[in-house]
Amino acid sequence: MIGKFMLSAETPQETLDWGKLKWMSNPPATGAGQLTVIEVSLAPGHGHDFHKHPDQEEVIYCVAGKVEQWLGEEKREMGPGDSVFIGADVVHATFNVGDHDATLLAILGPCVGEMGYEIEDVADQAPWNGLR
């Protein structure tokens, strides 16, 4: 396969309790093997709680809005144009601290599993459950 166009209006959206996802590239959508790319939208006051991807590195790029980004036990506020690199198996979390929706681009590699994405929720474990 040489590639595939993924037009935003034609890309299915998934709604979760903390935000919306558009799978821009992953094995089912594009046949990708190395990159999973997800457009993430977080409503004000919501976020993707502490988790990790054991076998995947990730870059989160802030397209719009203002987020509190955690990398391990360190937190920073990120706005449009800011990004964070997250090594494999590193706990992280992202929370919208602005007044409007925050839009992020999450890029993970390599693809793992059928969806190209693996996740381990650690939000209920110490020290993550006491940081916020």
A tleap script that builds the chain and sets N, CA, C and O, in Angstrom:
source leaprc.protein.ff14SB
mol = sequence {
  NMET ILE GLY LYS PHE MET LEU SER ALA GLU
  THR PRO GLN GLU THR LEU ASP TRP GLY LYS
  LEU LYS TRP MET SER ASN PRO PRO ALA THR
  GLY ALA GLY GLN LEU THR VAL ILE GLU VAL
  SER LEU ALA PRO GLY HIE GLY HIE ASP PHE
  HIE LYS HIE PRO ASP GLN GLU GLU VAL ILE
  TYR CYS VAL ALA GLY LYS VAL GLU GLN TRP
  LEU GLY GLU GLU LYS ARG GLU MET GLY PRO
  GLY ASP SER VAL PHE ILE GLY ALA ASP VAL
  VAL HIE ALA THR PHE ASN VAL GLY ASP HIE
  ASP ALA THR LEU LEU ALA ILE LEU GLY PRO
  CYS VAL GLY GLU MET GLY TYR GLU ILE GLU
  ASP VAL ALA ASP GLN ALA PRO TRP ASN GLY
  LEU CARG
}
set mol.1.N position { 0.836 -1.179 0.000 }
set mol.1.CA position { 0.000 0.000 0.000 }
set mol.1.C position { 0.882 1.244 0.000 }
set mol.1.O position { 1.867 1.309 0.735 }
set mol.2.N position { 0.531 2.232 -0.823 }
set mol.2.CA position { 1.317 3.467 -0.870 }
set mol.2.C position { 0.845 4.501 0.144 }
set mol.2.O position { 1.575 5.447 0.444 }
set mol.3.N position { -0.357 4.337 0.672 }
set mol.3.CA position { -0.901 5.285 1.639 }
set mol.3.C position { -2.403 5.407 1.480 }
set mol.3.O position { -3.017 4.668 0.709 }
set mol.4.N position { -2.992 6.337 2.207 }
set mol.4.CA position { -4.435 6.515 2.153 }
set mol.4.C position { -4.784 7.908 2.657 }
set mol.4.O position { -4.266 8.346 3.684 }
set mol.5.N position { -5.655 8.602 1.942 }
set mol.5.CA position { -6.156 9.884 2.406 }
set mol.5.C position { -7.161 9.645 3.532 }
set mol.5.O position { -8.004 8.752 3.443 }
set mol.6.N position { -7.064 10.446 4.584 }
set mol.6.CA position { -8.009 10.382 5.702 }
set mol.6.C position { -8.604 11.777 5.869 }
set mol.6.O position { -8.030 12.626 6.551 }
set mol.7.N position { -9.748 12.006 5.247 }
set mol.7.CA position { -10.406 13.300 5.312 }
set mol.7.C position { -11.200 13.413 6.614 }
set mol.7.O position { -11.936 12.495 6.978 }
set mol.8.N position { -11.052 14.523 7.303 }
set mol.8.CA position { -11.642 14.694 8.622 }
set mol.8.C position { -13.143 14.423 8.636 }
set mol.8.O position { -13.642 13.737 9.528 }
set mol.9.N position { -13.852 14.950 7.666 }
set mol.9.CA position { -15.314 14.797 7.626 }
set mol.9.C position { -15.745 13.343 7.440 }
set mol.9.O position { -16.875 12.981 7.770 }
set mol.10.N position { -14.849 12.512 6.913 }
set mol.10.CA position { -15.175 11.106 6.640 }
set mol.10.C position { -14.581 10.152 7.667 }
set mol.10.O position { -14.785 8.942 7.576 }
set mol.11.N position { -13.850 10.680 8.642 }
set mol.11.CA position { -13.194 9.845 9.641 }
set mol.11.C position { -14.127 9.645 10.825 }
set mol.11.O position { -14.547 10.622 11.447 }
set mol.12.N position { -14.460 8.398 11.150 }
set mol.12.CA position { -15.370 8.152 12.281 }
set mol.12.C position { -14.810 8.712 13.587 }
set mol.12.O position { -13.603 8.670 13.828 }
set mol.13.N position { -15.696 9.231 14.415 }
set mol.13.CA position { -15.330 9.801 15.701 }
set mol.13.C position { -15.830 8.890 16.821 }
set mol.13.O position { -16.945 8.370 16.768 }
set mol.14.N position { -14.996 8.711 17.819 }
set mol.14.CA position { -15.349 7.899 18.983 }
set mol.14.C position { -15.507 8.829 20.185 }
set mol.14.O position { -14.621 9.639 20.456 }
set mol.15.N position { -16.616 8.724 20.903 }
set mol.15.CA position { -16.856 9.565 22.070 }
set mol.15.C position { -16.658 8.746 23.339 }
set mol.15.O position { -17.253 7.683 23.511 }
set mol.16.N position { -15.808 9.264 24.223 }
set mol.16.CA position { -15.518 8.639 25.513 }
set mol.16.C position { -15.990 9.580 26.617 }
set mol.16.O position { -16.403 10.704 26.330 }
set mol.17.N position { -15.938 9.142 27.868 }
set mol.17.CA position { -16.392 10.011 28.947 }
set mol.17.C position { -15.454 11.197 29.178 }
set mol.17.O position { -15.852 12.164 29.827 }
set mol.18.N position { -14.225 11.151 28.668 }
set mol.18.CA position { -13.270 12.241 28.858 }
set mol.18.C position { -12.958 13.011 27.581 }
set mol.18.O position { -12.216 13.992 27.628 }
set mol.19.N position { -13.502 12.595 26.444 }
set mol.19.CA position { -13.223 13.328 25.218 }
set mol.19.C position { -13.650 12.585 23.972 }
set mol.19.O position { -14.341 11.568 24.038 }
set mol.20.N position { -13.225 13.111 22.829 }
set mol.20.CA position { -13.541 12.508 21.535 }
set mol.20.C position { -12.248 12.176 20.807 }
set mol.20.O position { -11.257 12.900 20.903 }
set mol.21.N position { -12.280 11.062 20.073 }
set mol.21.CA position { -11.117 10.603 19.314 }
set mol.21.C position { -11.472 10.441 17.853 }
set mol.21.O position { -12.568 9.998 17.511 }
set mol.22.N position { -10.529 10.807 16.988 }
set mol.22.CA position { -10.614 10.475 15.574 }
set mol.22.C position { -9.350 9.695 15.241 }
set mol.22.O position { -8.240 10.206 15.389 }
set mol.23.N position { -9.523 8.462 14.795 }
set mol.23.CA position { -8.395 7.598 14.459 }
set mol.23.C position { -7.939 7.959 13.046 }
set mol.23.O position { -8.469 7.446 12.061 }
set mol.24.N position { -6.958 8.840 12.962 }
set mol.24.CA position { -6.481 9.337 11.669 }
set mol.24.C position { -5.590 8.314 10.961 }
set mol.24.O position { -5.554 8.258 9.732 }
set mol.25.N position { -4.878 7.512 11.740 }
set mol.25.CA position { -4.074 6.441 11.158 }
set mol.25.C position { -3.854 5.361 12.202 }
set mol.25.O position { -3.399 5.639 13.312 }
set mol.26.N position { -4.176 4.141 11.844 }
set mol.26.CA position { -3.904 2.954 12.651 }
set mol.26.C position { -4.134 1.745 11.742 }
set mol.26.O position { -4.625 1.906 10.625 }
set mol.27.N position { -3.792 0.548 12.195 }
set mol.27.CA position { -3.924 -0.606 11.289 }
set mol.27.C position { -5.298 -0.768 10.640 }
set mol.27.O position { -5.353 -0.986 9.430 }
set mol.28.N position { -6.423 -0.673 11.382 }
set mol.28.CA position { -7.716 -0.854 10.711 }
set mol.28.C position { -8.043 0.252 9.705 }
set mol.28.O position { -8.646 -0.014 8.665 }
set mol.29.N position { -7.647 1.492 10.011 }
set mol.29.CA position { -8.021 2.619 9.155 }
set mol.29.C position { -7.138 2.753 7.924 }
set mol.29.O position { -7.626 3.051 6.834 }
set mol.30.N position { -5.836 2.534 8.097 }
set mol.30.CA position { -4.896 2.819 7.007 }
set mol.30.C position { -3.947 1.671 6.677 }
set mol.30.O position { -3.229 1.731 5.679 }
set mol.31.N position { -3.936 0.639 7.497 }
set mol.31.CA position { -2.968 -0.435 7.307 }
set mol.31.C position { -1.608 -0.103 7.887 }
set mol.31.O position { -0.639 -0.818 7.629 }
set mol.32.N position { -1.512 0.971 8.669 }
set mol.32.CA position { -0.243 1.411 9.249 }
set mol.32.C position { 0.377 0.326 10.122 }
set mol.32.O position { -0.330 -0.463 10.750 }
set mol.33.N position { 1.693 0.297 10.152 }
set mol.33.CA position { 2.412 -0.640 10.997 }
set mol.33.C position { 3.294 0.050 12.020 }
set mol.33.O position { 3.655 -0.536 13.040 }
set mol.34.N position { 3.642 1.306 11.740 }
set mol.34.CA position { 4.584 1.999 12.614 }
set mol.34.C position { 3.992 3.181 13.360 }
set mol.34.O position { 4.502 3.549 14.418 }
set mol.35.N position { 2.917 3.795 12.838 }
set mol.35.CA position { 2.365 4.989 13.467 }
set mol.35.C position { 0.868 4.891 13.690 }
set mol.35.O position { 0.110 4.536 12.787 }
set mol.36.N position { 0.458 5.211 14.903 }
set mol.36.CA position { -0.948 5.413 15.221 }
set mol.36.C position { -1.096 6.904 15.497 }
set mol.36.O position { -0.381 7.463 16.328 }
set mol.37.N position { -2.033 7.548 14.790 }
set mol.37.CA position { -2.235 8.987 14.932 }
set mol.37.C position { -3.696 9.228 15.289 }
set mol.37.O position { -4.605 8.763 14.601 }
set mol.38.N position { -3.903 9.966 16.383 }
set mol.38.CA position { -5.251 10.194 16.898 }
set mol.38.C position { -5.450 11.689 17.128 }
set mol.38.O position { -4.639 12.335 17.792 }
set mol.39.N position { -6.534 12.235 16.576 }
set mol.39.CA position { -6.928 13.604 16.920 }
set mol.39.C position { -7.807 13.495 18.163 }
set mol.39.O position { -8.800 12.768 18.171 }
set mol.40.N position { -7.431 14.225 19.210 }
set mol.40.CA position { -8.116 14.144 20.494 }
set mol.40.C position { -8.740 15.500 20.812 }
set mol.40.O position { -8.092 16.536 20.668 }
set mol.41.N position { -9.986 15.489 21.240 }
set mol.41.CA position { -10.672 16.701 21.684 }
set mol.41.C position { -11.088 16.509 23.140 }
set mol.41.O position { -11.752 15.532 23.486 }
set mol.42.N position { -10.684 17.463 23.993 }
set mol.42.CA position { -11.028 17.424 25.418 }
set mol.42.C position { -11.897 18.627 25.758 }
set mol.42.O position { -11.523 19.763 25.466 }
set mol.43.N position { -13.050 18.390 26.369 }
set mol.43.CA position { -13.926 19.474 26.810 }
set mol.43.C position { -13.311 20.133 28.050 }
set mol.43.O position { -12.548 19.491 28.772 }
set mol.44.N position { -13.633 21.403 28.302 }
set mol.44.CA position { -13.113 22.072 29.497 }
set mol.44.C position { -13.404 21.256 30.761 }
set mol.44.O position { -14.516 20.770 30.966 }
set mol.45.N position { -12.369 21.120 31.603 }
set mol.45.CA position { -12.512 20.381 32.853 }
set mol.45.C position { -12.363 18.884 32.730 }
set mol.45.O position { -12.423 18.180 33.738 }
set mol.46.N position { -12.173 18.379 31.537 }
set mol.46.CA position { -12.031 16.933 31.329 }
set mol.46.C position { -10.609 16.588 30.901 }
set mol.46.O position { -9.837 17.468 30.518 }
set mol.47.N position { -10.269 15.307 30.967 }
set mol.47.CA position { -8.932 14.902 30.573 }
set mol.47.C position { -8.789 13.410 30.472 }
set mol.47.O position { -9.681 12.645 30.838 }
set mol.48.N position { -7.633 13.013 29.960 }
set mol.48.CA position { -7.264 11.604 29.869 }
set mol.48.C position { -6.376 11.324 31.072 }
set mol.48.O position { -5.210 11.716 31.094 }
set mol.49.N position { -6.931 10.641 32.077 }
set mol.49.CA position { -6.275 10.430 33.361 }
set mol.49.C position { -5.005 9.587 33.208 }
set mol.49.O position { -4.713 9.090 32.121 }
set mol.50.N position { -4.266 9.431 34.284 }
set mol.50.CA position { -2.947 8.798 34.278 }
set mol.50.C position { -2.990 7.390 33.678 }
set mol.50.O position { -3.791 6.545 34.078 }
set mol.51.N position { -2.103 7.169 32.709 }
set mol.51.CA position { -2.019 5.905 31.983 }
set mol.51.C position { -0.630 5.789 31.362 }
set mol.51.O position { 0.172 6.720 31.430 }
set mol.52.N position { -0.360 4.645 30.762 }
set mol.52.CA position { 0.910 4.454 30.051 }
set mol.52.C position { 0.693 3.505 28.882 }
set mol.52.O position { -0.306 2.791 28.803 }
set mol.53.N position { 1.660 3.524 27.985 }
set mol.53.CA position { 1.683 2.646 26.821 }
set mol.53.C position { 2.982 1.834 26.925 }
set mol.53.O position { 4.043 2.322 26.535 }
set mol.54.N position { 2.909 0.600 27.445 }
set mol.54.CA position { 4.123 -0.163 27.756 }
set mol.54.C position { 5.117 -0.327 26.605 }
set mol.54.O position { 6.325 -0.310 26.843 }
set mol.55.N position { 4.657 -0.480 25.396 }
set mol.55.CA position { 5.561 -0.754 24.281 }
set mol.55.C position { 5.520 0.314 23.191 }
set mol.55.O position { 5.929 0.062 22.058 }
set mol.56.N position { 5.029 1.505 23.530 }
set mol.56.CA position { 4.913 2.563 22.526 }
set mol.56.C position { 5.447 3.888 23.054 }
set mol.56.O position { 5.206 4.260 24.203 }
set mol.57.N position { 6.173 4.588 22.195 }
set mol.57.CA position { 6.528 5.971 22.458 }
set mol.57.C position { 5.377 6.836 21.953 }
set mol.57.O position { 4.579 6.406 21.121 }
set mol.58.N position { 5.306 8.066 22.473 }
set mol.58.CA position { 4.211 8.953 22.067 }
set mol.58.C position { 4.690 10.394 22.020 }
set mol.58.O position { 5.528 10.811 22.820 }
set mol.59.N position { 4.152 11.142 21.080 }
set mol.59.CA position { 4.277 12.592 21.051 }
set mol.59.C position { 2.863 13.142 21.119 }
set mol.59.O position { 1.992 12.722 20.358 }
set mol.60.N position { 2.633 14.079 22.027 }
set mol.60.CA position { 1.360 14.792 22.091 }
set mol.60.C position { 1.642 16.230 21.678 }
set mol.60.O position { 2.474 16.909 22.279 }
set mol.61.N position { 0.942 16.683 20.648 }
set mol.61.CA position { 1.098 18.027 20.109 }
set mol.61.C position { -0.198 18.789 20.352 }
set mol.61.O position { -1.270 18.326 19.963 }
set mol.62.N position { -0.113 19.948 20.989 }
set mol.62.CA position { -1.288 20.763 21.272 }
set mol.62.C position { -1.606 21.629 20.059 }
set mol.62.O position { -0.803 22.473 19.659 }
set mol.63.N position { -2.773 21.414 19.483 }
set mol.63.CA position { -3.219 22.174 18.318 }
set mol.63.C position { -3.975 23.425 18.769 }
set mol.63.O position { -3.762 24.510 18.227 }
set mol.64.N position { -4.863 23.274 19.767 }
set mol.64.CA position { -5.677 24.393 20.247 }
set mol.64.C position { -6.033 24.177 21.700 }
set mol.64.O position { -6.151 23.040 22.157 }
set mol.65.N position { -6.205 25.273 22.432 }
set mol.65.CA position { -6.620 25.189 23.819 }
set mol.65.C position { -5.445 25.228 24.780 }
set mol.65.O position { -4.313 25.526 24.400 }
set mol.66.N position { -5.743 24.918 26.040 }
set mol.66.CA position { -4.743 24.946 27.100 }
set mol.66.C position { -4.893 23.676 27.929 }
set mol.66.O position { -5.980 23.386 28.428 }
set mol.67.N position { -3.814 22.922 28.079 }
set mol.67.CA position { -3.866 21.667 28.829 }
set mol.67.C position { -2.795 21.622 29.914 }
set mol.67.O position { -1.735 22.237 29.799 }
set mol.68.N position { -3.108 20.877 30.968 }
set mol.68.CA position { -2.145 20.517 32.002 }
set mol.68.C position { -1.618 19.151 31.603 }
set mol.68.O position { -2.353 18.163 31.628 }
set mol.69.N position { -0.353 19.095 31.235 }
set mol.69.CA position { 0.251 17.852 30.762 }
set mol.69.C position { 1.171 17.302 31.834 }
set mol.69.O position { 2.046 18.009 32.334 }
set mol.70.N position { 0.973 16.052 32.182 }
set mol.70.CA position { 1.821 15.358 33.140 }
set mol.70.C position { 2.749 14.408 32.396 }
set mol.70.O position { 2.326 13.692 31.488 }
set mol.71.N position { 4.013 14.409 32.792 }
set mol.71.CA position { 5.031 13.483 32.293 }
set mol.71.C position { 5.671 12.900 33.539 }
set mol.71.O position { 6.503 13.545 34.176 }
set mol.72.N position { 5.283 11.676 33.888 }
set mol.72.CA position { 5.665 11.155 35.191 }
set mol.72.C position { 5.024 12.038 36.248 }
set mol.72.O position { 3.825 12.310 36.186 }
set mol.73.N position { 5.814 12.490 37.219 }
set mol.73.CA position { 5.288 13.341 38.291 }
set mol.73.C position { 5.524 14.828 38.037 }
set mol.73.O position { 5.294 15.657 38.917 }
set mol.74.N position { 5.981 15.162 36.832 }
set mol.74.CA position { 6.200 16.563 36.454 }
set mol.74.C position { 5.019 17.047 35.624 }
set mol.74.O position { 4.527 16.328 34.754 }
set mol.75.N position { 4.561 18.280 35.897 }
set mol.75.CA position { 3.470 18.818 35.088 }
set mol.75.C position { 3.859 20.171 34.517 }
set mol.75.O position { 4.606 20.941 35.120 }
set mol.76.N position { 3.323 20.430 33.329 }
set mol.76.CA position { 3.516 21.700 32.640 }
set mol.76.C position { 2.221 22.071 31.951 }
set mol.76.O position { 1.425 21.202 31.594 }
set mol.77.N position { 2.016 23.346 31.767 }
set mol.77.CA position { 0.886 23.809 30.981 }
set mol.77.C position { 1.351 23.941 29.534 }
set mol.77.O position { 2.414 24.497 29.256 }
set mol.78.N position { 0.535 23.420 28.620 }
set mol.78.CA position { 0.867 23.489 27.197 }
set mol.78.C position { -0.249 24.206 26.447 }
set mol.78.O position { -1.425 24.082 26.788 }
set mol.79.N position { 0.139 24.954 25.426 }
set mol.79.CA position { -0.803 25.624 24.554 }
set mol.79.C position { -0.474 25.317 23.109 }
set mol.79.O position { 0.392 24.484 22.838 }
set mol.80.N position { -1.145 25.968 22.178 }
set mol.80.CA position { -0.949 25.690 20.758 }
set mol.80.C position { 0.530 25.765 20.349 }
set mol.80.O position { 1.226 26.735 20.649 }
set mol.81.N position { 0.981 24.724 19.664 }
set mol.81.CA position { 2.359 24.646 19.204 }
set mol.81.C position { 3.297 23.928 20.154 }
set mol.81.O position { 4.420 23.596 19.774 }
set mol.82.N position { 2.861 23.681 21.387 }
set mol.82.CA position { 3.687 22.967 22.365 }
set mol.82.C position { 3.501 21.466 22.205 }
set mol.82.O position { 2.451 21.007 21.755 }
set mol.83.N position { 4.526 20.703 22.578 }
set mol.83.CA position { 4.436 19.246 22.493 }
set mol.83.C position { 5.237 18.612 23.611 }
set mol.83.O position { 6.041 19.266 24.274 }
set mol.84.N position { 4.999 17.320 23.806 }
set mol.84.CA position { 5.748 16.536 24.780 }
set mol.84.C position { 6.057 15.181 24.152 }
set mol.84.O position { 5.205 14.580 23.499 }
set mol.85.N position { 7.277 14.712 24.354 }
set mol.85.CA position { 7.661 13.354 23.964 }
set mol.85.C position { 7.557 12.492 25.210 }
set mol.85.O position { 8.039 12.871 26.277 }
set mol.86.N position { 6.925 11.327 25.072 }
set mol.86.CA position { 6.718 10.403 26.189 }
set mol.86.C position { 7.331 9.067 25.808 }
set mol.86.O position { 6.913 8.450 24.829 }
set mol.87.N position { 8.305 8.618 26.560 }
set mol.87.CA position { 8.939 7.341 26.294 }
set mol.87.C position { 8.000 6.180 26.585 }
set mol.87.O position { 7.014 6.332 27.307 }
set mol.88.N position { 8.310 5.028 26.023 }
set mol.88.CA position { 7.506 3.825 26.278 }
set mol.88.C position { 7.462 3.536 27.770 }
set mol.88.O position { 8.466 3.679 28.467 }
set mol.89.N position { 6.288 3.126 28.260 }
set mol.89.CA position { 6.059 2.715 29.639 }
set mol.89.C position { 6.151 3.864 30.654 }
set mol.89.O position { 6.296 3.617 31.851 }
set mol.90.N position { 6.068 5.120 30.186 }
set mol.90.CA position { 6.114 6.282 31.077 }
set mol.90.C position { 4.684 6.747 31.346 }
set mol.90.O position { 3.907 6.960 30.415 }
set mol.91.N position { 4.345 6.900 32.619 }
set mol.91.CA position { 3.004 7.348 32.999 }
set mol.91.C position { 2.836 8.823 32.634 }
set mol.91.O position { 3.745 9.634 32.807 }
set mol.92.N position { 1.649 9.145 32.124 }
set mol.92.CA position { 1.342 10.517 31.738 }
set mol.92.C position { -0.164 10.738 31.787 }
set mol.92.O position { -0.937 9.783 31.870 }
set mol.93.N position { -0.578 12.007 31.734 }
set mol.93.CA position { -1.991 12.379 31.749 }
set mol.93.C position { -2.117 13.758 31.129 }
set mol.93.O position { -1.168 14.542 31.134 }
set mol.94.N position { -3.307 14.050 30.592 }
set mol.94.CA position { -3.574 15.345 29.967 }
set mol.94.C position { -4.955 15.818 30.395 }
set mol.94.O position { -5.935 15.082 30.280 }
set mol.95.N position { -5.031 17.068 30.895 }
set mol.95.CA position { -6.296 17.631 31.357 }
set mol.95.C position { -6.499 19.002 30.732 }
set mol.95.O position { -5.572 19.811 30.679 }
set mol.96.N position { -7.709 19.262 30.262 }
set mol.96.CA position { -8.039 20.564 29.692 }
set mol.96.C position { -8.281 21.540 30.840 }
set mol.96.O position { -9.203 21.353 31.634 }
set mol.97.N position { -7.446 22.590 30.928 }
set mol.97.CA position { -7.587 23.598 31.976 }
set mol.97.C position { -8.053 24.934 31.410 }
set mol.97.O position { -8.036 25.952 32.103 }
set mol.98.N position { -8.466 24.923 30.152 }
set mol.98.CA position { -8.946 26.144 29.516 }
set mol.98.C position { -10.462 26.249 29.536 }
set mol.98.O position { -11.160 25.388 30.071 }
set mol.99.N position { -10.951 27.324 28.940 }
set mol.99.CA position { -12.390 27.599 28.882 }
set mol.99.C position { -13.059 27.043 27.630 }
set mol.99.O position { -14.284 27.072 27.516 }
set mol.100.N position { -12.264 26.537 26.693 }
set mol.100.CA position { -12.780 26.018 25.426 }
set mol.100.C position { -12.226 24.617 25.200 }
set mol.100.O position { -11.317 24.182 25.908 }
set mol.101.N position { -12.768 23.918 24.223 }
set mol.101.CA position { -12.241 22.591 23.885 }
set mol.101.C position { -10.745 22.682 23.580 }
set mol.101.O position { -10.284 23.666 23.002 }
set mol.102.N position { -10.007 21.674 23.963 }
set mol.102.CA position { -8.591 21.549 23.610 }
set mol.102.C position { -8.476 20.470 22.544 }
set mol.102.O position { -9.094 19.411 22.648 }
set mol.103.N position { -7.689 20.747 21.533 }
set mol.103.CA position { -7.462 19.775 20.464 }
set mol.103.C position { -5.998 19.374 20.476 }
set mol.103.O position { -5.106 20.222 20.481 }
set mol.104.N position { -5.766 18.073 20.480 }
set mol.104.CA position { -4.415 17.510 20.524 }
set mol.104.C position { -4.236 16.525 19.385 }
set mol.104.O position { -5.205 15.970 18.868 }
set mol.105.N position { -3.004 16.318 19.006 }
set mol.105.CA position { -2.663 15.257 18.081 }
set mol.105.C position { -1.746 14.306 18.837 }
set mol.105.O position { -0.666 14.702 19.275 }
set mol.106.N position { -2.170 13.047 18.994 }
set mol.106.CA position { -1.370 12.024 19.666 }
set mol.106.C position { -0.793 11.097 18.601 }
set mol.106.O position { -1.525 10.532 17.788 }
set mol.107.N position { 0.520 10.952 18.618 }
set mol.107.CA position { 1.223 10.129 17.636 }
set mol.107.C position { 1.993 9.076 18.405 }
set mol.107.O position { 2.873 9.402 19.201 }
set mol.108.N position { 1.663 7.799 18.169 }
set mol.108.CA position { 2.292 6.700 18.892 }
set mol.108.C position { 2.949 5.735 17.921 }
set mol.108.O position { 2.463 5.536 16.807 }
set mol.109.N position { 4.047 5.139 18.341 }
set mol.109.CA position { 4.706 4.153 17.508 }
set mol.109.C position { 5.566 3.231 18.353 }
set mol.109.O position { 6.044 3.618 19.419 }
set mol.110.N position { 5.757 2.029 17.881 }
set mol.110.CA position { 5.127 1.453 16.690 }
set mol.110.C position { 3.685 1.042 17.005 }
set mol.110.O position { 3.257 1.091 18.158 }
set mol.111.N position { 2.956 0.646 15.990 }
set mol.111.CA position { 1.606 0.121 16.207 }
set mol.111.C position { 1.701 -1.166 17.019 }
set mol.111.O position { 2.561 -2.010 16.768 }
set mol.112.N position { 0.811 -1.306 17.991 }
set mol.112.CA position { 0.769 -2.500 18.833 }
set mol.112.C position { -0.663 -3.014 18.854 }
set mol.112.O position { -1.597 -2.247 19.090 }
set mol.113.N position { -0.836 -4.287 18.612 }
set mol.113.CA position { -2.164 -4.893 18.666 }
set mol.113.C position { -3.022 -4.559 17.460 }
set mol.113.O position { -2.589 -3.870 16.536 }
set mol.114.N position { -4.232 -5.056 17.490 }
set mol.114.CA position { -5.164 -4.921 16.380 }
set mol.114.C position { -5.494 -3.467 16.050 }
set mol.114.O position { -5.619 -3.109 14.879 }
set mol.115.N position { -5.636 -2.623 17.086 }
set mol.115.CA position { -5.964 -1.211 16.880 }
set mol.115.C position { -4.729 -0.330 16.721 }
set mol.115.O position { -4.844 0.850 16.391 }
set mol.116.N position { -3.545 -0.902 16.956 }
set mol.116.CA position { -2.323 -0.112 16.860 }
set mol.116.C position { -2.040 0.687 18.116 }
set mol.116.O position { -1.199 1.585 18.112 }
set mol.117.N position { -2.748 0.359 19.199 }
set mol.117.CA position { -2.713 1.176 20.410 }
set mol.117.C position { -2.873 0.275 21.621 }
set mol.117.O position { -3.780 -0.555 21.671 }
set mol.118.N position { -1.989 0.441 22.597 }
set mol.118.CA position { -2.122 -0.289 23.854 }
set mol.118.C position { -2.143 0.726 24.986 }
set mol.118.O position { -1.484 1.764 24.918 }
set mol.119.N position { -2.895 0.421 26.012 }
set mol.119.CA position { -2.982 1.352 27.132 }
set mol.119.C position { -3.142 0.591 28.434 }
set mol.119.O position { -3.836 -0.423 28.504 }
set mol.120.N position { -2.483 1.104 29.466 }
set mol.120.CA position { -2.627 0.558 30.815 }
set mol.120.C position { -3.018 1.713 31.728 }
set mol.120.O position { -2.229 2.635 31.936 }
set mol.121.N position { -4.225 1.670 32.272 }
set mol.121.CA position { -4.735 2.702 33.167 }
set mol.121.C position { -4.106 2.527 34.539 }
set mol.121.O position { -4.151 1.436 35.109 }
set mol.122.N position { -3.516 3.597 35.077 }
set mol.122.CA position { -2.901 3.540 36.404 }
set mol.122.C position { -3.457 4.635 37.319 }
set mol.122.O position { -2.894 4.889 38.383 }
set mol.123.N position { -4.557 5.286 36.917 }
set mol.123.CA position { -5.110 6.427 37.641 }
set mol.123.C position { -5.505 6.095 39.077 }
set mol.123.O position { -5.531 6.984 39.928 }
set mol.124.N position { -5.809 4.840 39.356 }
set mol.124.CA position { -6.238 4.459 40.708 }
set mol.124.C position { -5.073 3.989 41.576 }
set mol.124.O position { -5.284 3.585 42.719 }
set mol.125.N position { -3.853 4.034 41.054 }
set mol.125.CA position { -2.679 3.568 41.786 }
set mol.125.C position { -1.863 4.746 42.325 }
set mol.125.O position { -1.860 5.829 41.740 }
set mol.126.N position { -1.171 4.522 43.445 }
set mol.126.CA position { -0.258 5.526 43.990 }
set mol.126.C position { 0.994 5.568 43.123 }
set mol.126.O position { 1.404 4.522 42.620 }
set mol.127.N position { 1.598 6.684 42.931 }
set mol.127.CA position { 1.248 8.003 43.471 }
set mol.127.C position { 0.251 8.768 42.590 }
set mol.127.O position { -0.157 9.876 42.938 }
set mol.128.N position { -0.133 8.191 41.471 }
set mol.128.CA position { -0.942 8.894 40.462 }
set mol.128.C position { -2.302 9.334 41.004 }
set mol.128.O position { -2.812 10.389 40.628 }
set mol.129.N position { -2.882 8.528 41.884 }
set mol.129.CA position { -4.215 8.854 42.405 }
set mol.129.C position { -4.183 10.010 43.403 }
set mol.129.O position { -5.243 10.484 43.814 }
set mol.130.N position { -3.024 10.470 43.798 }
set mol.130.CA position { -2.936 11.577 44.748 }
set mol.130.C position { -2.305 12.839 44.188 }
set mol.130.O position { -2.077 13.791 44.935 }
set mol.131.N position { -2.021 12.872 42.904 }
set mol.131.CA position { -1.329 14.026 42.332 }
set mol.131.C position { -2.257 15.169 41.941 }
set mol.131.O position { -1.820 16.315 41.833 }
set mol.132.N position { -3.492 14.874 41.734 }
set mol.132.CA position { -4.381 15.910 41.190 }
set mol.132.C position { -5.659 15.985 41.981 }
set mol.132.O position { -6.530 16.798 41.672 }
savepdb mol mol.pdb
quit
